[in-house]
Amino acid sequence: MWIVNPQPHLQVFGQLIPAIAGVQRYLGVPLSPMRTRADIAGKLNEGLGNITSTPLKPQQRLFILNTNLIPALYHQLVLTATSKKYLKWLDRSIRAAVRSWLKLPHDTPKAYFHAKIFDGGLGIVTLELQVPLMKIKRIDRLWASNDLVIRSMLSTDGAESLLARQREPGRHEKLRITSKESLWAALADDLHSSVDGRGLRESNLVPNQYQWVADGSGLLTGANYIGAVTVRGNLLSSAARAARGCPLTSILCGACGPPGSLGHILQVCPRTHSSCVARHDKLVTLVQTATGKAGWYCIREPAIRTCAGLHRPDLIFHHHQRSTYVLDVTIIADNVVLHDVHERKIQYYDVPDIKT
């Protein structure tokens, strides 16, 4: 006499799981007799919806996204087989939410979302490229295991074909992504080679200046944070930007005639000259106030006669226990090398008359 079991089971790592309902969960991963796949689309959409509907500042929403929501997706994505198309869709959903939070234009470079903060981006993880690296790291840990059961499992044909597929590194443009360092370098190169991101190519020289982007600080208002992120990414509206994709639209500045790019507006346009001067003076005042609180004696804009004429540096600092320093604040365009401008300033003030 045959006895038929009315409730078939799946045996997973020695545990019997009832499979009569079709799909079951084991260690947080959906399992079925046919396949095992990630089921996080609903979780991601729900999380993005909750963050959007909550009365938070945009920098706080970005902080929660980077530190809570995206890391919560790693478990299923790493333990299950995921297609490149699926990961791309997740990245598009995340970028769309961030674009709405920060009021960014639709032609914002993708690399601006995903590049490291210190390289000029927003530091949002790109799942399309990050998840394959995490899978490779997990596989390497499995191969290094001393457990005989795990080693026997890895030697099966099914496991070998699965591991071979997951070990294939991702690609960004023509570059193979084999490590976190190569991923960061590829994203930084992509950002800095774009028209909007070329001014950020030397941002990693002063990494601490961009802590405000991702720390979720409430000191900035939401509007000021959005404005700062937009200016940093060269995303403000301008004549040159509005003419993209419209050959018949003029890119010339309405005030003085040259191409009306954001750099032109912020640096040389006569319409904004008074604002440029005020920006420079505000930076000088900020530095003077901070050094004064630190105990330095400061002289502002002294007139120093030299053989080459009158030199007027912004600030001269002196401390009775330290040396004397000359500081001249310089705000330059994004198409020059910072080191070259710095060296020219040193040569300009490093003369015997000023030292005397």
C-alpha positions in Angstrom: 0.0 0.0 0.0 1.3 3.4 -1.0 1.1 6.4 1.4 0.9 9.7 -0.3 2.2 12.7 1.6 -0.4 15.5 1.2 2.2 18.2 2.0 5.4 18.0 -0.1 8.4 19.7 1.4 11.6 21.3 0.2 14.8 20.3 2.0 17.1 23.3 2.4 20.3 22.8 4.4 18.8 20.0 6.4 15.5 21.7 7.2 12.1 20.7 5.8 10.0 23.6 4.5 6.4 23.0 3.3 6.1 24.0 -0.4 2.4 23.4 -0.8 1.9 27.2 -1.1 4.3 27.5 -4.0 6.7 30.2 -2.7 8.2 30.1 0.8 10.8 32.2 2.6 14.1 30.8 4.0 16.6 33.2 5.6 14.5 36.1 4.1 14.9 34.8 0.6 11.8 33.6 -1.4 12.1 30.0 -2.5 9.9 27.9 -4.8 10.3 24.5 -6.5 11.0 26.3 -9.8 13.4 29.1 -9.0 14.8 31.4 -6.3 14.8 35.0 -7.0 14.9 38.4 -5.3 11.6 39.9 -4.4 12.5 43.5 -3.4 10.7 45.6 -6.0 7.8 46.1 -3.6 10.1 46.7 -0.7 12.0 49.3 -2.6 8.9 51.1 -3.8 7.4 51.1 -0.4 10.5 52.4 1.2 10.9 55.2 -1.4 7.2 56.1 -0.9 7.6 56.3 2.9 10.6 58.5 2.6 8.9 60.7 0.1 5.7 61.1 2.2 7.5 61.8 5.5 8.0 65.5 6.3 11.8 65.5 6.0 14.5 67.7 4.5 16.0 66.5 1.2 19.4 65.9 2.8 17.7 63.7 5.5 15.9 61.7 2.8 19.2 61.1 1.0 20.8 60.1 4.3 18.1 57.5 5.1 18.3 56.2 1.5 22.1 55.6 1.7 22.2 54.2 5.3 19.0 52.3 5.7 16.9 51.5 2.6 19.6 50.5 0.1 21.7 48.4 2.5 18.4 46.5 3.4 18.3 45.3 -0.2 21.7 43.6 -0.2 20.7 40.4 1.5 18.3 39.2 -1.1 20.2 40.6 -4.1 23.4 38.8 -3.1 21.9 35.5 -2.1 19.7 35.1 -5.3 20.3 35.3 -9.0 19.5 38.7 -10.3 19.6 39.8 -13.9 21.3 43.0 -15.1 18.0 44.3 -16.4 16.5 43.9 -12.9 19.3 45.8 -11.2 19.1 48.5 -13.8 15.4 49.0 -13.1 16.2 49.3 -9.3 18.8 51.9 -10.0 16.4 53.9 -12.3 13.7 53.8 -9.6 16.2 55.2 -7.0 17.5 57.9 -9.3 13.9 59.0 -10.1 13.1 59.4 -6.4 16.3 61.3 -5.7 15.7 63.5 -8.7 12.3 64.4 -7.4 13.6 65.1 -3.9 16.4 67.4 -5.0 14.6 69.0 -8.0 17.3 67.9 -10.4 16.9 68.2 -14.2 16.2 65.1 -16.2 19.6 65.4 -18.0 21.6 65.1 -14.8 24.5 62.8 -15.5 24.0 59.3 -14.0 27.5 59.4 -12.6 26.6 62.5 -10.5 24.2 60.2 -8.6 26.6 57.3 -8.1 30.1 58.7 -7.9 31.7 59.0 -4.5 31.1 62.2 -2.5 34.8 63.0 -2.5 34.8 62.7 -6.3 32.0 65.1 -6.7 28.9 62.8 -6.7 26.1 62.1 -4.3 27.5 58.7 -3.2 24.4 56.6 -4.0 25.3 53.0 -4.5 24.8 51.7 -8.1 23.3 48.2 -7.6 24.0 47.2 -11.2 27.7 47.3 -10.5 27.9 46.9 -6.7 25.9 43.7 -6.4 28.1 41.6 -8.7 31.1 42.6 -6.7 29.4 41.5 -3.5 28.5 38.2 -5.0 32.1 37.5 -6.0 33.2 38.3 -2.5 30.7 35.9 -1.1 31.8 33.2 -3.4 35.4 33.7 -2.4 34.4 33.2 1.2 32.6 30.0 0.4 35.6 28.6 -1.4 37.8 29.5 1.6 35.4 27.6 4.0 36.7 24.6 5.9 33.3 23.0 6.1 33.2 19.8 4.1 29.5 20.1 3.4 29.9 23.5 1.7 32.9 22.3 -0.3 30.9 19.2 -1.5 28.0 21.5 -2.4 30.3 23.8 -4.5 31.6 20.8 -6.5 28.3 19.9 -8.1 27.6 20.8 -11.7 24.7 23.1 -10.9 26.7 25.0 -8.3 29.7 25.3 -10.6 27.6 26.8 -13.4 25.8 29.2 -11.0 29.1 30.3 -9.5 30.7 30.8 -12.9 27.9 33.1 -13.9 28.0 35.1 -10.7 31.8 35.5 -10.9 31.6 37.4 -14.2 32.6 41.0 -13.4 30.4 43.8 -14.4 31.2 46.4 -17.0 30.9 50.2 -17.1 31.2 51.5 -20.6 34.4 49.6 -21.8 35.9 49.1 -18.3 35.7 45.9 -16.4 34.7 46.3 -12.7 36.7 43.9 -10.6 36.9 45.7 -7.3 35.5 48.7 -5.4 38.5 50.8 -6.3 37.9 50.2 -10.0 34.2 50.9 -9.6 34.9 54.2 -7.9 37.5 55.1 -10.5 35.2 54.3 -13.4 32.3 56.4 -12.0 34.7 59.3 -11.2 36.1 59.2 -14.7 32.6 59.1 -16.2 31.5 62.1 -14.1 34.6 64.2 -14.8 34.5 63.5 -18.6 31.0 64.9 -18.8 30.2 68.6 -19.5 28.5 69.1 -16.2 31.0 67.2 -14.1 34.4 68.4 -15.5 34.7 71.1 -12.8 34.7 68.4 -10.1 37.8 66.6 -11.3 40.0 67.9 -8.5 37.4 67.7 -5.7 39.2 64.8 -4.1 42.1 67.1 -3.3 40.0 68.6 -0.4 37.7 65.7 0.5 36.4 67.0 3.8 34.7 70.0 2.2 31.9 67.7 0.9 30.8 66.1 4.2 27.6 68.2 4.1 26.4 66.3 1.0 25.6 63.0 2.8 25.7 63.6 6.6 22.0 64.5 6.7 22.7 67.6 8.8 19.6 69.8 9.5 21.7 73.0 9.7 20.9 73.8 6.1 17.4 74.5 5.0 16.0 72.2 2.3 16.0 75.0 -0.3 19.6 75.9 0.4 20.7 72.2 0.3 18.9 71.7 -3.1 20.6 74.9 -4.4 24.0 73.8 -3.2 23.7 70.4 -4.8 22.5 72.0 -8.0 25.3 74.5 -8.3 27.9 71.8 -7.4 26.7 69.7 -10.2 26.6 72.5 -12.8 22.8 71.9 -13.1 21.4 75.4 -12.8 19.4 76.7 -15.8 21.4 78.7 -18.3 21.3 79.7 -22.0 23.9 77.1 -22.9 22.1 74.3 -21.0 18.7 75.3 -22.4 20.1 75.0 -25.9 21.0 71.3 -25.5 19.2 69.3 -28.2 17.9 72.5 -29.8 20.2 73.6 -32.5 18.2 76.7 -33.3 18.2 78.0 -29.8 20.9 80.6 -29.0 23.5 79.8 -26.4 24.7 83.4 -26.0 24.5 85.4 -22.8 21.8 88.0 -23.0 24.0 90.6 -21.2 27.4 90.5 -22.9 27.4 88.1 -25.8 29.7 85.1 -25.0 28.2 81.6 -24.5 26.0 81.8 -21.4 27.3 78.8 -19.4 27.0 78.6 -15.6 30.7 79.3 -15.3 30.4 82.5 -17.4 27.5 83.7 -15.2 29.3 83.0 -11.9 32.7 84.3 -13.0 32.8 87.0 -15.7 29.4 88.2 -16.7 29.0 92.0 -15.9 25.4 91.4 -14.8 26.7 89.4 -11.8 29.9 91.3 -11.1 28.7 92.8 -7.8 27.6 89.4 -6.6 31.0 87.9 -7.5 32.8 90.7 -5.5 30.4 90.1 -2.6 31.1 86.4 -2.7 34.8 87.0 -2.6 34.6 89.4 0.3 32.4 87.1 2.3 35.0 84.3 2.0 37.7 86.7 3.2 35.6 87.8 6.1 34.8 84.2 7.0 38.5 83.2 7.1 39.4 86.4 9.0 36.8 85.7 11.7 37.9 82.1 12.1 41.6 82.9 12.4 40.9 85.7 14.8 39.1 83.3 17.1 42.1 81.0 17.0 44.4 83.8 18.3 46.0 85.1 15.1 46.6 88.8 14.5 45.2 89.8 11.1 45.8 92.6 8.7 43.2 93.0 5.9 44.2 94.2 2.4 47.5 96.0 3.3 49.1 98.1 0.5 52.7 96.8 0.0 55.0 98.7 -2.3 57.3 96.4 -4.4 59.6 96.9 -7.4 56.7 95.6 -9.6 54.2 98.0 -8.2 51.6 98.0 -5.4 50.6 94.5 -4.1 47.5 94.2 -2.0 46.9 90.7 -0.6 43.6 89.9 1.1 45.0 88.9 4.5 48.2 88.7 6.4 48.2 86.5 9.5 50.7 86.7 12.4 51.1 84.7 15.6 53.7 85.5 18.2 54.7 81.8 18.4 54.5 81.0 14.7 55.4 82.4 11.3 53.6 85.1 9.3 51.4 84.0 6.4 50.1 85.8 3.3 46.6 84.7 2.1 44.9 85.8 -1.0 41.5 84.3 -1.7 41.0 83.2 -5.4 37.8 82.0 -7.0 38.5 80.5 -10.4 36.6 78.9 -13.2 36.2 75.1 -13.5 38.3 74.9 -16.7 41.7 75.5 -15.0 44.0 73.5 -12.9 43.9 74.5 -9.2 47.6 73.8 -8.7 48.7 76.1 -11.5 46.7 79.0 -10.1 48.1 78.3 -6.6 51.6 78.4 -7.9 51.0 81.7 -9.8 49.8 83.2 -6.5 52.9 82.0 -4.7 55.2 83.5 -7.3 53.3 86.8 -7.3 53.7 87.3 -3.5 57.0 85.5 -2.9 59.1 88.6 -3.5 61.7 90.2 -1.2 59.7 93.4 -0.6 56.7 91.5 0.7 58.9 89.3 2.9 60.6 92.4 4.3 
